[in-house]
Amino acid sequence: MEYRPRVADAAMTDLLAALGGVLVEGPRGCGKTTTALQHARSHVRLDSGPNVLELASLDPLGLLAGAAPRLVDEWQLAPTLWNVVRHEIDARREPGQFILSGSSSPRRDPSRHSGAGRIARLRMRTMTLSESGRSSQVVSLADLESGEPISGRSHMSYRDLAEAAIVGGWPALLRASHRQAVAFNRSYLDDLCASAIPLATGVRHDPVRLRRLLESVARNIASEATLESLAADVSADGGAFDPKTARTYLDALATVFALDELPAWSVALRSRSRLRTSPKLHLADPALACAALGVNADRLAKDPAFFGQVFESLVTRDLRSMVEARFGRAYHYRDNTGLEVDLILEFEDRTWAAIEVKLGGSRIAEAEKSLLMLRDARVDLTRVGPPVFLAVVTGTEYAYTLPTGVHVVPLAALAS
């Protein structure tokens, strides 16, 4: 299969030129290994057999021998390699020596060095609409930052977006049918609960409760549900489920990158408003939320309220991928007055942008008002500077700029 370029490719090239190694992390099946192989000159896969894992223990330097950059795939299966890689980077004194890829985080070990100054971290997610070829790619982040009016058109209909949300951004599903995609995503969830999390954490969580928690997260996708509300939802069958246990289960989901919480923005305010600090709940791909609840494209299209939540998660996935490939970060904003902004992008140079997400066009004016309120009455611009752009990302057809300078851009017209 022909390789489709990813937004992470440019970041990988830059990081390999600057540091001795790059750690590529992300959920299983998002394309980490395929992307890493585009940049590696040799590789070893630790999940290819027990003999390879034994070599990692008996002869780690031999395992690491090979043309640089050397890819060590699923490195977390032999976490002692981390310090060996770090020492090799110090000894060789050359950038671009190793690529480590992993679909789970190893258990914490105080003897494992942070890797600071030697190994950079690069987070990959499932494919954006642009990466999968669904977006018309007529509006880029650079276009939004330019200060000039935008124009363009999406070729995806409301129904097309519902289909895309159900299929997800898994590279393996690029040519899959809707039925095949539904089966894939349900199987993915089954594997998470039955084997992936126990293998990664060393703890056997109750698979029934874990599945019910996933369903609760799915119902609350793109929201700030509390541990108490999640625990109460799981306990609806009559069995007790403590909020602390809910946090433990969420942490387990995060270990295998199945949970992808969006943190709240910490910013200087000019008003007496107080920031809320709860993260928003997102899964590795919005398709998993639909699969957890048994929602197909027909049902999603007929439920605009839930589709709106799923669409926000879709937008969040795409824009996080884009901004993090540029070494930025994504957040959400909410204060005690009720003002909410769905996405805040912070770029590498500390400039920022604010984005509201609306599936349809009827609430664009409301979104515009929230964005202008954030800029004009909440954020202390003397300390953080003005936003480089304000935008409403929609599921509609046309891209344009409002008289206030707020951009309206369809998700399926965006490119990095």
Steps between C-alpha positions, in 0.01 A plus 500: 500500500631845407607710798283803573704788645416594858521837673751336736752446218636856502524499880683166489754637252562810713535305823738242354719783374512657846509215755645153534163326505125536454233313695184461292195427716135444424215249493549162339413510132544876445795456263801558726711213366422576135594865546813417700613261228497787250774664705695196625790331320478182707252358748415231750153408624489385860157341456621271219589211732631397844857467372514870420388592851762268643766672292386833639596370842811300410657716229335842487791663317486230234128559462562871450770446240398602151487795264375819665231599557428158649132438575417297812130422464287435812797590718285496817510119492864531612503827698858448619605591144417864573810564707715301256375716214568813702859392572555411134381847398749654742778276371436561130450877532304517177134594439254264340621172649179332619124497456301329774132429443245378750126445536502513880693673775720271712451492872687770687856418600706750705817362343387596150643834393258757357690517173502881510740643247547163331158359404208710377139387527269505200133416547311347207127464469271339247489662157348844454248555222781670311740207542239246392421697185145597601571873540516736203799660680428846366548685833816452705594615848738743330205645305312554826805666656563730204230749596357486150142394419461133415287318248455141395264210498460163664385206290372300799128501575337460841458130426864472385616643833285247687660220299848639570425516873387138507796371298763701686850592396661158520739449204382138472148623416584734213331266252265324741123487471276646769420150624868405518580820691228436758636148555856634531413762760292260709784248491744775600294573812468130584876460479558805718288358779609138470873517437663832406447673834587198720819446299602865521416561866558159655161537670187310403221756519143373499434482122125555545553814708773619265263462206225685686745781576592521131130528420465779756797686352342454156171654620699791641742537210636855463363599843636555851326215681609459861635181652191492719263511203699236310504274805125546552441410136703180535316420826159520332487120486486493879866425574712754685774677304708755684618825330859412599460170317366690200819709501710183513314358201535828308873496569514147363328617181750785474790255538408342165410843352133404470401799715620836367387767745517863387637719783358836602685816398690681771514866398519845653155661521411868503167440675408350835388182331649178628622227272361147518771237494326173408617333178263408221455130430607364163586152379779403261254538216138620498408175326568317827233710674249399233606135517472495881135607474415293193433811289519460122503777237120504460439535870775762540362710215153494661633615839638853446570552872728198536640554151599849615702350784663246268573772244672711766716199585579455130607864472703473820686195369585669171611833644702341780687299240564812293613730779711239681683422175606865520611450862196679640228390740120491510270585791139597571370804688222527755446747782257537787277738303412222258712626211640202311730479199551154358865522395794723577810442288831613645779510245870447558567876518228534770253670268149362520174451314146424614252269327136420550351182351150493352372213290236711322475863396215614723725569801790674324391841633496361856848354449628831360369681808680259736830542316479879506402494867807291579728741314343829604383438857683201650860451394764749615642587158776714654649179638425239232451713190205502262390174334652432159153394388150418618305234312182296500561150363184351355352208314359737237608550138667839457797677660484879541595784733242698695516884519642469854798305364379169642555221249240235425665187362365151433706227665505317166672800338785521752863408444799538729 
